[in-house]
Amino acid sequence: MGAIVAAMVAVIPNVFIGILSKLVTEKFLQAVLEKVLITGLKKAALLSTNTVDDDLVVDIEKRLKEPGA
C-alpha cells in the first residue's frame, strides 16, 4: 500500500508539468497578453478628457481582433 502511494506522489510533478505544457502555448499567451493590453489601455483612456486616446484604443482593439493579425 505504501509503495503505491509513494509512486503516486512521485508522479505528481510530471502531471503538473504535462498540464502546464498543454496550457502554456504561444497562442494562449498571445491571447492573454492581448486581453491585458486592451484592458490596460481602456483604463488609461478613462483617465483623460480627450477622445484621441479613446479612438486609438478602439483602433488597436479592432486590429488585434482581425483574423490573421
C-alpha positions in Angstrom: 0.0 0.0 0.0 2.8 2.4 0.9 4.6 1.7 -2.3 1.5 2.7 -4.4 1.1 5.9 -2.5 4.8 6.7 -2.9 4.6 6.0 -6.6 1.5 8.3 -7.0 3.3 11.1 -5.1 6.3 10.7 -7.3 4.2 11.2 -10.4 2.6 14.4 -9.3 5.3 16.8 -10.6 5.3 15.1 -14.0 1.5 15.5 -14.2 1.7 19.2 -13.4 4.4 19.7 -16.0 2.3 17.9 -18.6 -0.7 20.1 -17.8 1.3 23.3 -17.9 2.9 22.4 -21.2 -0.6 22.0 -22.7 -1.9 25.2 -21.3 1.1 27.5 -21.9 1.3 27.7 -25.7 2.2 30.6 -27.9 -1.4 31.1 -29.0 -2.7 31.1 -25.3 0.0 33.5 -24.2 -0.7 35.8 -27.1 -4.4 35.9 -26.3 -3.8 36.6 -22.6 -1.3 39.4 -23.4 -3.8 41.0 -25.9 -6.5 41.0 -23.2 -4.2 42.5 -20.6 -3.1 45.2 -23.1 -6.6 46.1 -24.2 -7.8 46.2 -20.6 -4.9 48.4 -19.5 -5.3 50.8 -22.5 -9.1 51.2 -21.8 -8.4 52.0 -18.1 -5.7 54.5 -19.1 -8.0 56.1 -21.7 -10.6 56.7 -19.0 -8.1 58.9 -17.1 -8.1 61.6 -19.8 -10.7 64.0 -21.0 -9.9 63.9 -24.7 -11.2 61.4 -27.3 -8.0 60.8 -29.2 -6.8 58.1 -26.9 -10.3 56.5 -26.8 -10.2 56.3 -30.6 -6.7 54.9 -30.5 -7.8 52.1 -28.1 -10.7 51.2 -30.3 -8.4 51.0 -33.4 -5.9 48.9 -31.5 -8.6 46.5 -30.2 -10.1 46.2 -33.7 -6.7 45.5 -35.2 -5.9 42.8 -32.7 -9.2 41.1 -33.2 -8.9 40.9 -37.0 -8.3 37.4 -38.3 -4.7 36.8 -39.3 -3.5 39.7 -37.2 
